[in-house]
Structures are given as structure tokens and as C-alpha cells.
Amino acid sequence: ELVTERGRIIAALDNAVAVLQRTAAVYPRVDEELELDVLNLKYDLSLVTEAIKAKQLAQAHSDVVEAYVTYLDDRGRGACMDAQPRHTVKRWLLPPEQRFRGAYALRVSMAPEPTDIMYENLEYDDAARLGRRLATLAVKALLVLAGFVLVSLAPAIKRSLATTADAPSDAVCGQCAMKNDKGALFMNDTQRALYKGCYESGVLDTAIACDEPQMACYKCFC
């Protein structure tokens, strides 16, 4: 139990030190409680370590308290974990041939996480993380909305650009003789049908090719 408690304290100490270091790197002043957490965990670690040493010295011979085993693949690790019972009663009932050196029932568990991990963003609390997530989601939603708007407006923009590109010049429209008394372009239904044929096919009903002013009259009027 002391070894398990020592592992828990080491993990908590690593996390507290990482939080303290990241906070000191970002903010000019560090909360005193962060330093106290590190000092308290170091003190607890020293107490547990001394208790383990005292227990080892009190025994008649030097026992191995903890050992780490590295496997070549996950299959070997899984076989070891399955072969050793995890319940205390089952370990007591192990036959001698399944015990270590015929006498010791091993307690097998997964190794703790490594202590050389570089922790980041630990200086931000839960509220700051939530705010960043919401801001990221808002930006994503705006980008998706902008994409939908652009896709919806694309056909109208394309038609507008095509109309602008095909529009005749003022000089060409000025050559069109279909005007009223005020000088504005004007066509009756017959003239509109005639010049529409020029605009679409380039020839009159009489199969005579239209010139540019004739082809432009319908477009200028419309």
C-alpha cells in the first residue's frame, strides 16, 4: 500500500510542478497556493519514502518492493496480466508452482504513466478552456455560414458578370435608330421580334445577315 501511495503522490507532484512551471512562464506573478501544493506533495513524498525504507530495514532480509517489466509486444503483456490474479484472496490461493520462486504471490498491475511528459496549457482553468472551445466553435460556424452564402450567391454573381461582359458599348447603342421623339430606345412588338432574331441568329427573316447595330438594337433596348 505504501508503494501505491508513493506512486500516487509522484503523479500528483509531477502535475503540480508542471502547472507551476507553465503558470510562471505565462503570468508575471504566480499564485502562492500553487507553490504550497508542490511543497506539501514533496513533504508527503518524503514521509512515504522514509516509511518504505523503515519497513524494508525492519525485515530480516532485503525484499524487492517493486519491479518494472518491459515486453516486446502487447501480447506478452496481456498474457502476464491474465496469468496473475488481481484479487487478494485469489493470490493467497495460488498453488506454489504459480508463485514467484514458489513462495511469493505477485501483485501485477499496469505501469504508471511516464514522468518526463511535457505538459502544456495547464495554466488555463476549466472556464478558460470552455471559453476557447466556444470561440473555436463560433469561428467554425461563421466559416460554414459564409461558405453557404457564397455558394448560394454564386449563380447570381455568375449571371451578373455574364450580363456585364456581354453588354454593348454606348457607341454601339448610339447607332440604333429605334428611338422615340425624346431620343430614348423604343421598339414596338414587330420591331422587337425582328431585332430579336438578329440578336439570336444574326440574320433577318429575309435571310440577310444583320449588321452590328441591328444585332445590338434588341440587346440595347432590353
Contacts in CASP RR format, 6 or more apart in sequence:
PFRMAT RR
TARGET T0000
AUTHOR 0000-0000-0000
METHOD contacts of the structure
MODEL  1
ELVTERGRIIAALDNAVAVLQRTAAVYPRVDEELELDVLNLKYDLSLVTE
AIKAKQLAQAHSDVVEAYVTYLDDRGRGACMDAQPRHTVKRWLLPPEQRF
RGAYALRVSMAPEPTDIMYENLEYDDAARLGRRLATLAVKALLVLAGFVL
VSLAPAIKRSLATTADAPSDAVCGQCAMKNDKGALFMNDTQRALYKGCYE
SGVLDTAIACDEPQMACYKCFC
2 48 0 8 1.000
2 51 0 8 1.000
2 52 0 8 1.000
2 55 0 8 1.000
3 52 0 8 1.000
3 65 0 8 1.000
3 66 0 8 1.000
5 48 0 8 1.000
6 45 0 8 1.000
6 48 0 8 1.000
6 49 0 8 1.000
6 52 0 8 1.000
7 112 0 8 1.000
9 41 0 8 1.000
9 44 0 8 1.000
9 45 0 8 1.000
9 48 0 8 1.000
10 45 0 8 1.000
10 112 0 8 1.000
10 115 0 8 1.000
11 112 0 8 1.000
11 113 0 8 1.000
11 115 0 8 1.000
12 41 0 8 1.000
13 38 0 8 1.000
13 41 0 8 1.000
13 42 0 8 1.000
13 45 0 8 1.000
14 115 0 8 1.000
14 117 0 8 1.000
15 119 0 8 1.000
15 122 0 8 1.000
16 34 0 8 1.000
16 37 0 8 1.000
16 38 0 8 1.000
16 41 0 8 1.000
17 38 0 8 1.000
18 119 0 8 1.000
18 122 0 8 1.000
19 34 0 8 1.000
19 119 0 8 1.000
19 122 0 8 1.000
19 123 0 8 1.000
20 30 0 8 1.000
20 34 0 8 1.000
20 35 0 8 1.000
20 37 0 8 1.000
20 38 0 8 1.000
22 119 0 8 1.000
22 120 0 8 1.000
22 121 0 8 1.000
22 122 0 8 1.000
22 123 0 8 1.000
23 30 0 8 1.000
23 31 0 8 1.000
23 34 0 8 1.000
23 122 0 8 1.000
23 123 0 8 1.000
24 30 0 8 1.000
25 123 0 8 1.000
26 123 0 8 1.000
27 123 0 8 1.000
52 65 0 8 1.000
56 62 0 8 1.000
56 63 0 8 1.000
56 65 0 8 1.000
68 111 0 8 1.000
69 80 0 8 1.000
71 77 0 8 1.000
71 80 0 8 1.000
80 108 0 8 1.000
81 108 0 8 1.000
81 110 0 8 1.000
83 98 0 8 1.000
84 91 0 8 1.000
84 106 0 8 1.000
84 107 0 8 1.000
84 108 0 8 1.000
85 91 0 8 1.000
85 94 0 8 1.000
86 107 0 8 1.000
86 108 0 8 1.000
86 109 0 8 1.000
91 105 0 8 1.000
91 106 0 8 1.000
91 107 0 8 1.000
92 105 0 8 1.000
94 105 0 8 1.000
96 102 0 8 1.000
96 103 0 8 1.000
99 105 0 8 1.000
99 106 0 8 1.000
100 106 0 8 1.000
121 129 0 8 1.000
124 132 0 8 1.000
166 219 0 8 1.000
167 219 0 8 1.000
168 216 0 8 1.000
168 219 0 8 1.000
168 220 0 8 1.000
172 212 0 8 1.000
172 213 0 8 1.000
172 216 0 8 1.000
172 220 0 8 1.000
173 185 0 8 1.000
173 216 0 8 1.000
173 220 0 8 1.000
174 220 0 8 1.000
175 212 0 8 1.000
175 213 0 8 1.000
175 216 0 8 1.000
176 185 0 8 1.000
176 213 0 8 1.000
176 216 0 8 1.000
176 217 0 8 1.000
176 220 0 8 1.000
176 221 0 8 1.000
177 213 0 8 1.000
177 217 0 8 1.000
178 185 0 8 1.000
178 186 0 8 1.000
178 187 0 8 1.000
178 191 0 8 1.000
178 195 0 8 1.000
178 217 0 8 1.000
178 221 0 8 1.000
179 185 0 8 1.000
179 186 0 8 1.000
180 186 0 8 1.000
185 217 0 8 1.000
185 220 0 8 1.000
185 221 0 8 1.000
186 221 0 8 1.000
187 195 0 8 1.000
187 217 0 8 1.000
187 218 0 8 1.000
187 221 0 8 1.000
192 218 0 8 1.000
192 221 0 8 1.000
194 204 0 8 1.000
194 205 0 8 1.000
195 214 0 8 1.000
195 215 0 8 1.000
195 217 0 8 1.000
195 218 0 8 1.000
195 221 0 8 1.000
196 218 0 8 1.000
197 203 0 8 1.000
197 204 0 8 1.000
197 205 0 8 1.000
197 210 0 8 1.000
197 218 0 8 1.000
198 204 0 8 1.000
198 210 0 8 1.000
198 214 0 8 1.000
198 215 0 8 1.000
198 217 0 8 1.000
198 218 0 8 1.000
199 215 0 8 1.000
199 216 0 8 1.000
199 217 0 8 1.000
199 218 0 8 1.000
199 219 0 8 1.000
202 209 0 8 1.000
202 210 0 8 1.000
202 215 0 8 1.000
203 209 0 8 1.000
203 210 0 8 1.000
204 210 0 8 1.000
204 214 0 8 1.000
END
